[in-house]
Amino acid sequence: MVSRQQTGPESETGQRGRGRPRSFDRETALEKAILAFWEHGYEATSVSDLTKVMGIGAPSLYAAFGDKRSLFDEVVQVYGVRYGSFGDRAFAEEPTVRAGVERLLREAAAEYTEPGRPHGCLVVHAATNCTTPEVEESLRGRRNATIATIESRIRASVAAGELPAGTDAAALARHTGAMIQGMSQQARDGATKGELEALAELAMGIWPRA
């Protein structure tokens, strides 16, 4: 028997029910999803939007990534490694928490205004106008975890004598978090790298010295 060439939904998969086209490149599709969520946020990015930018059909998306929420969870994880790891490197490589925060803010000014990709931070922007409680809570948890990490490092610096004993670690960490989130929004609003670097320099002016 001569098999006929498949058309329609079956031609996308090459085999009925597989859900992936022959040319499917998962990493390329995932990168496009990152950029879509980064640019438009979670709520404003529909499955239809995702399939268009990723160049795949809805069956392929569901087969490879699960639903929109599952895809977004993976997007946030990969974004953190691919684009958001500069903060972890700053604290790992700098000798003091003050130097780490200074580098964090300086590199945020560069990362948040990098040409050719959405400005600001996905973890901050994707929560804008979000009406999905689980997503909102997850993103909030990530932002709060960053602040908690900074606070822990400040407390360790106080204990080591690198910062004065009376330093308010919680307030100083919260201030740093506010600067990061504010710089993200200002980058979205058109602030330049130089303008954000100036903000970072002013922010470091309040840091106490031992």
HELIX and SHEET records of a PDB file:
HELIX    1   1 PRO A    9  THR A   13  1                                   5    
HELIX    2   2 ARG A   26  HIS A   40  1                                  15    
HELIX    3   3 VAL A   47  MET A   54  1                                   8    
HELIX    4   4 ALA A   58  PHE A   65  1                                   8    
HELIX    5   5 LYS A   68  ARG A   82  1                                  15    
HELIX    6   6 PHE A   86  GLU A   93  1                                   8    
HELIX    7   7 VAL A   97  GLU A  111  1                                  15    
HELIX    8   8 LEU A  122  HIS A  125  1                                   4    
HELIX    9   9 PRO A  133  ALA A  159  1                                  27    
HELIX   10  10 ALA A  169  ARG A  188  1                                  20    
HELIX   11  11 LYS A  193  MET A  204  1                                  12    
END                                                                             
